[in-house]
Amino acid sequence: MSAILSYEFMQNAILVGIMASIVCGVIGPFIVTRRMVFISGGLSHTAFGGLGIAYWLGIRPLFGAMAFVLAAAVLIGRQEEKRLSRNDLFIGILWAVGVAIGILFIHMTPGYAPDLMSFLFGNILTVPRADVLITLLLTLMVTGAVAIYYNGFVAIALDEEYARARRLPVAALKMGLMILTALSIVTLIQVVGILLVIALLTIPVAIASELARNFRRIMLLSILCGILICLSGLMASYFIEFPSGASIILIGGALLGVIKGVKRVTDRRKSAPG
């Protein structure tokens, strides 16, 4: 194990995996509770447009993804607040346009075209040290904002009408949660790629929900499950040479299946007569 940790790329991968787990554990319960999974999918695919433009301009792809996803989050948030119909249609259009822009600008990039697979499915083993520092900043921003506005976010997640009755700034809290979701997605794209972001945002929460009912406990267990999944997938990727993003998600899915199976057997034994 010490030999593995002597490599800088493994150090970077482990650090990013832990930080991504913290982010998905902190923001994931709100996304699941508010049923924002489809919105998260739209935001993650919109990021592809920013990645493509960043490559074309010769700047860090992470900055391009961040700009695009934040812009999309603000647009979707304003669309929701105006209560416009067919919001899912608008998200679907952003989804498709973002991917199309990314493909177009990557095609226009002179010289060697970057590997699209690393964008779509992630490659945590190639994260540079500079992106580790950016990920740390994003993690601090997300966790700090959730810690400060935790009660307000929980209120709008569990009962928005009750939050309005308490005269909470519901519109501002919803927009803030949308922006934090966007920052979380940018963080997770490096780990599992655009296509698998939703899985990492939801699987740890699903596992935690099987083990706890209290919101704070679900959040804590989501973080711990995310760390376990990410590090296990990272080890599988290193030793067996499997794709890192897919390994992380498959291990998470397997863990969720095992926990659900064990819980079902336990519940049947408890309910059995005698």
N, C-alpha and C positions, 0 to 999 in steps of 0.2 A: 504493500500500500504506500509506503514512504517513497518508493521508486516512482510511482505514478504521480504523486504530489510534487515531485521534483521538476516536472515539466510545467512550463509557464502556461501552455494552452489548457492543461488540465486544471490548474489553479483558477484560471479565468472562467472555465466552464463550470466548475463547482460554485464559485462565487455568484455567477450569473444565475445558475440554477436555484441557489438558495434565495437570492433576491426575488427572482420570478415567482418562487413558491410563496414568499411573503406577500407579494402583490396580489397574486391570484387568490390567496386565502383571505386577504383583507377585503377585496372588492367583489370577489366571486359570490358570496352570500347575498349581497345586495342585487347583483345582476339576476340571480336565480329567483329571488323573492319577488322582484319587480317584473319578472318575465321579460328581461331585456336581452335574452340570448340571441334572437334574430337581429336585433340592433347591433350587438357585439360582432356578429358575423358580417354585417354590412360594413362596419367600421374597419374590421381587420382586412377585408378585401379592398376597401378604398385605399388602404395604406400602400397597395402595390403601385398606385399612380405616383405617389410621392417617392417611392423607391426608384422607379424608372427615371423620373425627372432628376433626382439627386445623382444618379449614375451619369446621366447625360451632361449635367453641370460639373461633374467631377468633385462633388462634395460627399460627405458621409451619408450613406443611405438612411441611417437612423434619423437624421435631421429632416430629410424629405418625408419620411413616413410620419414623423411627429407632426409636421405642418399640415399634411393632408388629413390625417385622422382627427386632429383638433378642429380643423375647419369643418369637416363632415359632422363631428359631434355637435358643434354649435348650430349647424343647419338643422340637424335632426331634432335637437333640443327646442329650437324656435318653432319648428314644424309641430312638435307635440304640444307646446304651450298654446299655440293658436288653435289647437284641437281640429286641425284640418283632417279631412277624410282621406282614406287610402294612404296612410303614412307608410304602410308596408310597401306600397308601390314606389314611393319616393326613395325608401331605403334600398329597394331592389335596383333602382336606376343608378343610385350612387355606387352600389356594389359593382354593377356591370361597367359603368363609365370609368371607375377607378382602375379596374383590371385592364381595360382597353388602353387607357392612357399609359399605364406602366409598360405594357407590351410594346406600344408604339415608340416610346422614348428609349427603351432598351434596344430596340431594333435600330434606332437612329444613332445610338452611341457608337462613335468611331472605334475601330480596333476590335479587340476580343470582347465578345458579348458575355456578360456575367452569367453564372449558372442559375437558371431560374429555379431549379429544384431546391437550392439552398434557401430561397425566399419562400417557396411554397411549403416545404416540409422542415425547414430549419436545419441548422448545423451548429450546435452549441460549442463544438470542439474548435471552431474557427473564430470565435469571438475575440477581437483584439482588446488589449488593456484599456485603450481609450474608451471603447464601448462599455467596458466594465464600470468605469467611472460615471459615464452617462446613465447607466442602469442604476447605479447607486443613488444618483441625484433624483431620478424618477421614483425610485422606491421610497426615498425620504419624503418626497412631495406627496405621494399617494397616502402613505401611512400617517404622515403628519396631519394631512387634511381630514382623514377619516377619524383620527383620534380627537381632533378639535371639534368636528361637527357630527360626532358619532350619534348622539341622541336625535338630532334632526334627520339624519339619513335613515336611522331605524324607523323613525315615525313615518316618513313618506314611503318606506319600503313595506311596512306592515299595514298601514291604514292612512292613505293620503287624505281622506275626508276628515279624519280625526286630527291630522296635522293642520289642516286648514282651520278647523274649529279652535285649535289652540293658538291661532294667529301666527303660525310659523311661516317663514318666507319660502313657501313650497316651490315656487317657480325658480328661485335662486338655488335651492337645494337640489332640485331635479337637474338643473343645468350643471351644477357643480359635480354631481354624481356622473353625469354624462362625460364631462371633461376628464374626470378621474378614470373612468372606464377607458377612454381613449388613450391616456397615458399608460394604463396597465397593458393595453393591447400592444403598444409599441415595445414595451418591455418584454412581453411574451413572444413576440414575433422572432426574436433572436434565438429563442430556445426551441420552439416547436414549429416555427414557420406560420405563414398566413392561414393555411388550410386547417391547422390543428389548434389554433388559439382557443376556439370555443371549448374544445375538449379539456384543455388545461384549466379553463375558468370554471368548468362545471363538474368534472369528475371528482376533484378533492372535496367540493361542497356536497356532492351526492354521497360520498363515503362518510363525511362528517355528519350528515343528516341522519344516517343510519345509526349513528352512535350517540347522538345528543339531540336535544330539542331546544336548549337555551341558545340564543343568538350568539352570545359571546363565546360559548363553548364550541359552537359550530365553526366560528371564525378561527379559533385557536387550533382546532382539529384539522381544519382545511389547510392551514399553514403547515402543520406537521405532516399531513398526508402528501401535500405538494412536495415538500422536501424529500420525503421517502421515495416518491415516484420519480422525481427528477434525478436524484442521485443513483437510484437503481437503474433507470434507463441510461444514464451516463456510463455506468459501469458495463452494462450490456453492450453499449455502443463501442466502448473501448476494447473489451476483451473478445467479443464475438464479431465485431466489425459490422454491426447492424446500423441503419440510419438512426441518428440520435432522436429526432423528433418522434418518429414512429415508435421507437422503443419505449420512450417515456409514456406515450399515450396508451400503448398496448399493455404495459405493466399496470398503469392506472385502471384500465378497463378490467383487467384480470383481478386486481385487488378488490374492485367494487363488486365483481361477480362473486368472489369468495365470501366477502362480508355479507352480501345479501343472502347467499346460500346458507351460511352458518346461522344467520339471524332467523331465517325461515324455519330451519330445523329446530332451533331453540324454541321458537314460538309454538311450533306444533307439539313439542314435548310438554310445554307448560300447559297447553290447552287440552292435552290428552287426559281422559278420565282415569282416576286411580293413580 
